[in-house]
Amino acid sequence: MTGARSEDDLEGAVPTGEGATERPGSRRVRTLALLLPVAAAAVAFLAWSQVWVSVVLDDGRPVVAAGDAAAPAVPPFAIAALALVGALALAGPVFRVVLGLLQALLGLGITVSGAAALADPLTAALAPLTEATGIDGVTGVSALVAEISVSIWPGIAIAAGAAALLIGIGIALTASRWPQRTRRYDAVRLAPTGDGDRVDRLDAWDALSDGDDPTAR
């Protein structure tokens, strides 16, 4: 038959794929693990770009503090979370656990930043207040404040950070459920009969990335 491989051609064929069928939902787990951190980081960035604290001085002047003044640590955490997604897409099971835990720590950092501004809005707005009044220090500025209010955006940043924390934990717990990455060859690789013990360097690297030990084969 045209295109059919002879029995001699298939002699010594060595399987290089994982050989096991994908677990139900494994692709969905991987997709969610790559998309949800991006969504959480985007929400954190959106919250950070908005006004967090509004102040009215005793002379009637309004002063506002956006996220860049109230929570300057949010962007580094969010950017690191986005960079982590790129590494996560290429990592093997072991490194996915590590990256998942790192994602959780980044989410915790965003949460703490938002909570600090929410707990002490005067300190969060200190930089723009000092610029407006020429007075430095919370004690000196507080005497000039007639009214202070906090917007919903610190709460949204806290929610985004908490979501990122839970997503990171979820990534760590489901790291072994991801579908295996496609190797350089198909499920069957033709190899000379007597050379089956030789481990191709690139295959060995792929195996290490997936958490396997090629020397144990």
KEMAR-861786 format. One record per residue (C-alpha): residue in three letters; chain; x, y, z. Coordinates in pm, 1 decimal, decimal comma. Layout:
+--------+--------+----------+----------+----------+
| residu | chaine |       px |       py |       pz |
+--------+--------+----------+----------+----------+
|    Ala |      A |        X |        Y |        Z |
...
+--------+--------+----------+----------+----------+
***
This chain:
+--------+--------+----------+----------+----------+
| residu | chaine |       px |       py |       pz |
+--------+--------+----------+----------+----------+
|    Met |      A |      0,0 |      0,0 |      0,0 |
|    Thr |      A |    134,6 |    342,8 |    -89,5 |
|    Gly |      A |    278,5 |    535,9 |    205,2 |
|    Ala |      A |    262,2 |    233,3 |    439,3 |
|    Arg |      A |    574,6 |    154,4 |    639,5 |
|    Ser |      A |    714,5 |   -194,6 |    608,4 |
|    Glu |      A |    758,4 |   -420,3 |    906,0 |
|    Asp |      A |   1137,9 |   -382,8 |    874,6 |
|    Asp |      A |   1106,7 |     -3,2 |    883,5 |
|    Leu |      A |    919,1 |    -21,0 |   1212,6 |
|    Glu |      A |   1163,0 |   -263,0 |   1370,5 |
|    Gly |      A |   1327,4 |   -103,4 |   1670,4 |
|    Ala |      A |   1070,5 |    176,6 |   1693,2 |
|    Val |      A |   1104,0 |    353,3 |   2028,2 |
|    Pro |      A |    808,1 |    539,0 |   2185,3 |
|    Thr |      A |    902,0 |    887,2 |   2302,4 |
|    Gly |      A |    560,1 |   1032,9 |   2396,0 |
|    Glu |      A |    408,1 |   1000,4 |   2740,1 |
|    Gly |      A |    181,6 |    722,3 |   2613,3 |
|    Ala |      A |    -97,8 |    805,4 |   2855,4 |
|    Thr |      A |   -418,0 |    975,6 |   2758,3 |
|    Glu |      A |   -478,8 |   1325,6 |   2886,0 |
|    Arg |      A |   -670,4 |   1355,4 |   3207,5 |
|    Pro |      A |  -1019,8 |   1501,1 |   3168,8 |
|    Gly |      A |  -1007,2 |   1878,5 |   3193,8 |
|    Ser |      A |   -626,3 |   1900,0 |   3176,9 |
|    Arg |      A |   -629,5 |   2148,6 |   2890,8 |
|    Arg |      A |   -885,6 |   2359,0 |   3073,1 |
|    Val |      A |   -668,2 |   2356,8 |   3385,5 |
|    Arg |      A |   -370,2 |   2477,5 |   3184,3 |
|    Thr |      A |   -570,2 |   2746,3 |   3004,0 |
|    Leu |      A |   -716,3 |   2883,8 |   3325,4 |
|    Ala |      A |   -377,1 |   2876,7 |   3496,2 |
|    Leu |      A |   -233,8 |   3095,0 |   3218,1 |
|    Leu |      A |   -527,6 |   3333,7 |   3177,0 |
|    Leu |      A |   -640,3 |   3399,0 |   3534,7 |
|    Pro |      A |   -308,4 |   3549,2 |   3655,9 |
|    Val |      A |   -318,1 |   3789,1 |   3360,3 |
|    Ala |      A |   -673,4 |   3893,1 |   3448,6 |
|    Ala |      A |   -582,6 |   3946,4 |   3815,1 |
|    Ala |      A |   -276,6 |   4154,3 |   3723,0 |
|    Ala |      A |   -484,8 |   4362,4 |   3478,3 |
|    Val |      A |   -742,6 |   4439,6 |   3746,9 |
|    Ala |      A |   -464,2 |   4535,1 |   3988,1 |
|    Phe |      A |   -318,8 |   4772,6 |   3727,7 |
|    Leu |      A |   -662,2 |   4923,3 |   3663,9 |
|    Ala |      A |   -719,6 |   4981,5 |   4034,1 |
|    Trp |      A |   -373,0 |   5130,5 |   4077,8 |
|    Ser |      A |   -436,8 |   5386,6 |   3801,2 |
|    Gln |      A |   -745,0 |   5530,1 |   3975,1 |
|    Val |      A |   -794,0 |   5776,3 |   4262,9 |
|    Trp |      A |   -766,4 |   5599,9 |   4597,9 |
|    Val |      A |   -789,2 |   5880,2 |   4854,4 |
|    Ser |      A |   -964,1 |   6217,8 |   4833,8 |
|    Val |      A |   -881,9 |   6489,8 |   5086,5 |
|    Val |      A |  -1032,7 |   6831,4 |   5151,6 |
|    Leu |      A |   -804,1 |   7074,2 |   5333,6 |
|    Asp |      A |   -929,0 |   7318,7 |   5592,1 |
|    Asp |      A |   -901,2 |   7599,2 |   5335,9 |
|    Gly |      A |  -1130,4 |   7412,3 |   5097,5 |
|    Arg |      A |   -867,2 |   7286,4 |   4853,3 |
|    Pro |      A |   -916,7 |   6930,2 |   4726,6 |
|    Val |      A |   -620,6 |   6692,3 |   4711,7 |
|    Val |      A |   -635,2 |   6345,8 |   4558,0 |
|    Ala |      A |   -397,1 |   6053,5 |   4584,8 |
|    Ala |      A |   -403,3 |   5796,5 |   4307,1 |
|    Gly |      A |   -263,8 |   5446,2 |   4334,6 |
|    Asp |      A |     82,1 |   5559,1 |   4224,9 |
|    Ala |      A |    110,6 |   5760,2 |   4548,5 |
|    Ala |      A |   -101,6 |   5544,2 |   4777,4 |
|    Ala |      A |     34,5 |   5203,1 |   4675,5 |
|    Pro |      A |    352,7 |   5231,3 |   4464,5 |
|    Ala |      A |    436,2 |   4863,0 |   4517,9 |
|    Val |      A |    137,7 |   4733,9 |   4319,2 |
|    Pro |      A |    287,8 |   4771,3 |   3965,9 |
|    Pro |      A |    608,3 |   4575,1 |   4040,4 |
|    Phe |      A |    403,2 |   4290,0 |   4184,5 |
|    Ala |      A |    163,3 |   4293,9 |   3888,3 |
|    Ile |      A |    443,0 |   4308,6 |   3629,5 |
|    Ala |      A |    620,7 |   4018,5 |   3799,2 |
|    Ala |      A |    295,5 |   3820,4 |   3787,9 |
|    Leu |      A |    266,2 |   3882,6 |   3413,5 |
|    Ala |      A |    627,1 |   3775,8 |   3354,2 |
|    Leu |      A |    560,9 |   3464,7 |   3560,2 |
|    Val |      A |    288,5 |   3356,2 |   3315,6 |
|    Gly |      A |    543,9 |   3340,4 |   3035,1 |
|    Ala |      A |    771,9 |   3120,1 |   3242,9 |
|    Leu |      A |    478,8 |   2907,9 |   3354,2 |
|    Ala |      A |    386,5 |   2823,0 |   2995,8 |
|    Leu |      A |    729,3 |   2660,7 |   2943,0 |
|    Ala |      A |    784,1 |   2501,7 |   3284,1 |
|    Gly |      A |    765,2 |   2136,6 |   3378,0 |
|    Pro |      A |    556,2 |   2003,4 |   3668,4 |
|    Val |      A |    815,6 |   2072,1 |   3939,1 |
|    Phe |      A |    878,0 |   2429,6 |   3832,0 |
|    Arg |      A |    504,4 |   2489,6 |   3798,5 |
|    Val |      A |    470,3 |   2427,5 |   4170,9 |
|    Val |      A |    747,8 |   2677,7 |   4243,5 |
|    Leu |      A |    598,0 |   2936,8 |   4009,0 |
|    Gly |      A |    252,6 |   2881,3 |   4155,3 |
|    Leu |      A |    382,0 |   2954,7 |   4504,3 |
|    Leu |      A |    561,3 |   3262,9 |   4371,0 |
|    Gln |      A |    235,2 |   3377,7 |   4210,8 |
|    Ala |      A |     66,3 |   3340,7 |   4549,8 |
|    Leu |      A |    334,4 |   3557,0 |   4714,3 |
|    Leu |      A |    292,5 |   3826,6 |   4448,3 |
|    Gly |      A |    -82,6 |   3824,3 |   4507,8 |
|    Leu |      A |    -19,3 |   3858,3 |   4879,9 |
|    Gly |      A |    199,7 |   4161,5 |   4811,3 |
|    Ile |      A |    -77,6 |   4331,8 |   4612,3 |
|    Thr |      A |   -326,4 |   4254,7 |   4888,2 |
|    Val |      A |   -103,7 |   4396,0 |   5160,8 |
|    Ser |      A |    -39,4 |   4712,9 |   4956,9 |
|    Gly |      A |   -411,3 |   4775,1 |   4914,4 |
|    Ala |      A |   -489,2 |   4692,9 |   5277,0 |
|    Ala |      A |   -221,2 |   4934,5 |   5403,4 |
|    Ala |      A |   -374,8 |   5222,7 |   5206,7 |
|    Leu |      A |   -722,4 |   5129,8 |   5323,8 |
|    Ala |      A |   -615,1 |   5109,2 |   5688,4 |
|    Asp |      A |   -427,8 |   5442,5 |   5690,3 |
|    Pro |      A |   -550,9 |   5668,1 |   5408,0 |
|    Leu |      A |   -380,0 |   5977,3 |   5549,2 |
|    Thr |      A |    -38,6 |   5815,2 |   5523,1 |
|    Ala |      A |   -127,6 |   5685,0 |   5178,0 |
|    Ala |      A |   -204,7 |   6040,7 |   5064,5 |
|    Leu |      A |     94,6 |   6196,5 |   5240,3 |
|    Ala |      A |    301,5 |   6262,9 |   4926,1 |
|    Pro |      A |     38,4 |   6473,0 |   4741,4 |
|    Leu |      A |    -60,4 |   6643,2 |   5068,5 |
|    Thr |      A |    299,5 |   6745,1 |   5132,1 |
|    Glu |      A |    324,1 |   6877,2 |   4777,7 |
|    Ala |      A |      4,5 |   7079,6 |   4818,9 |
|    Thr |      A |     76,4 |   7222,3 |   5164,7 |
|    Gly |      A |    454,3 |   7229,1 |   5184,5 |
|    Ile |      A |    431,4 |   7052,0 |   5520,7 |
|    Asp |      A |    593,0 |   6714,9 |   5573,8 |
|    Gly |      A |    493,7 |   6446,8 |   5819,9 |
|    Val |      A |    158,5 |   6294,8 |   5912,2 |
|    Thr |      A |    125,4 |   6495,6 |   6232,4 |
|    Gly |      A |    172,2 |   6831,6 |   6063,6 |
|    Val |      A |    -48,4 |   6750,3 |   5765,4 |
|    Ser |      A |   -331,3 |   6600,2 |   5970,5 |
|    Ala |      A |   -394,2 |   6936,6 |   6135,4 |
|    Leu |      A |   -477,4 |   7082,2 |   5791,9 |
|    Val |      A |   -717,5 |   6807,0 |   5683,3 |
|    Ala |      A |  -1089,3 |   6882,0 |   5712,0 |
|    Glu |      A |  -1221,6 |   6571,4 |   5538,7 |
|    Ile |      A |  -1078,7 |   6248,8 |   5398,3 |
|    Ser |      A |  -1246,8 |   5967,9 |   5205,4 |
|    Val |      A |  -1138,2 |   5643,6 |   5039,9 |
|    Ser |      A |  -1268,8 |   5519,7 |   4704,1 |
|    Ile |      A |  -1356,4 |   5161,9 |   4613,8 |
|    Trp |      A |  -1028,8 |   5107,9 |   4426,1 |
|    Pro |      A |   -816,0 |   4996,7 |   4722,5 |
|    Gly |      A |  -1077,5 |   4729,1 |   4787,9 |
|    Ile |      A |  -1065,1 |   4620,9 |   4424,1 |
|    Ala |      A |   -685,8 |   4598,4 |   4443,1 |
|    Ile |      A |   -717,5 |   4385,4 |   4756,5 |
|    Ala |      A |   -963,7 |   4157,0 |   4576,2 |
|    Ala |      A |   -730,5 |   4126,0 |   4275,8 |
|    Gly |      A |   -440,1 |   4039,8 |   4504,4 |
|    Ala |      A |   -645,8 |   3783,2 |   4693,8 |
|    Ala |      A |   -754,2 |   3629,0 |   4363,7 |
|    Ala |      A |   -390,6 |   3611,2 |   4248,1 |
|    Leu |      A |   -297,8 |   3445,1 |   4577,1 |
|    Leu |      A |   -566,5 |   3177,1 |   4535,5 |
|    Ile |      A |   -476,3 |   3130,4 |   4168,8 |
|    Gly |      A |   -114,1 |   3069,0 |   4264,7 |
|    Ile |      A |   -215,0 |   2807,2 |   4519,5 |
|    Gly |      A |   -438,5 |   2646,5 |   4257,0 |
|    Ile |      A |   -150,3 |   2635,3 |   4007,2 |
|    Ala |      A |     73,4 |   2464,8 |   4262,7 |
|    Leu |      A |   -193,2 |   2206,4 |   4346,7 |
|    Thr |      A |   -279,5 |   2124,4 |   3984,0 |
|    Ala |      A |     72,6 |   2136,5 |   3836,3 |
|    Ser |      A |     76,0 |   1765,0 |   3758,6 |
|    Arg |      A |   -260,9 |   1775,9 |   3577,9 |
|    Trp |      A |   -141,2 |   1982,0 |   3281,1 |
|    Pro |      A |   -121,8 |   1806,5 |   2942,4 |
|    Gln |      A |    227,5 |   1704,1 |   2842,8 |
|    Arg |      A |    411,6 |   1935,0 |   2606,8 |
|    Thr |      A |    457,0 |   1814,3 |   2245,7 |
|    Arg |      A |    797,5 |   1663,5 |   2188,5 |
|    Arg |      A |   1010,1 |   1697,1 |   1876,2 |
|    Tyr |      A |    891,1 |   1362,2 |   1746,5 |
|    Asp |      A |    557,6 |   1187,8 |   1722,6 |
|    Ala |      A |    451,0 |    911,9 |   1958,6 |
|    Val |      A |    679,1 |    670,6 |   1771,7 |
|    Arg |      A |   1039,4 |    749,2 |   1677,2 |
|    Leu |      A |   1231,2 |    523,8 |   1442,8 |
|    Ala |      A |   1569,0 |    424,4 |   1580,4 |
|    Pro |      A |   1820,2 |    159,7 |   1477,1 |
|    Thr |      A |   1776,5 |   -167,9 |   1670,1 |
|    Gly |      A |   2084,1 |   -172,4 |   1898,2 |
|    Asp |      A |   2081,4 |    202,9 |   1962,7 |
|    Gly |      A |   1772,4 |    209,6 |   2182,1 |
|    Asp |      A |   1971,8 |    295,0 |   2497,1 |
|    Arg |      A |   2099,2 |    621,9 |   2355,6 |
|    Val |      A |   1910,6 |    924,9 |   2488,6 |
|    Asp |      A |   1889,4 |   1213,0 |   2247,2 |
|    Arg |      A |   2014,6 |   1534,8 |   2406,7 |
|    Leu |      A |   1711,3 |   1740,1 |   2313,6 |
|    Asp |      A |   1476,5 |   1462,3 |   2427,8 |
|    Ala |      A |   1665,5 |   1448,9 |   2756,5 |
|    Trp |      A |   1623,6 |   1824,2 |   2799,5 |
|    Asp |      A |   1250,1 |   1793,9 |   2727,6 |
|    Ala |      A |   1223,5 |   1514,5 |   2981,2 |
|    Leu |      A |   1398,5 |   1719,2 |   3247,8 |
|    Ser |      A |   1165,3 |   2011,3 |   3177,7 |
|    Asp |      A |    869,5 |   1778,5 |   3233,9 |
|    Gly |      A |   1014,6 |   1654,7 |   3562,9 |
|    Asp |      A |   1129,8 |   1316,8 |   3427,2 |
|    Asp |      A |   1474,0 |   1160,0 |   3473,8 |
|    Pro |      A |   1594,1 |   1041,1 |   3128,2 |
|    Thr |      A |   1873,2 |    833,7 |   3284,8 |
|    Ala |      A |   1610,9 |    620,3 |   3458,1 |
|    Arg |      A |   1471,1 |    495,8 |   3126,5 |
+--------+--------+----------+----------+----------+
***
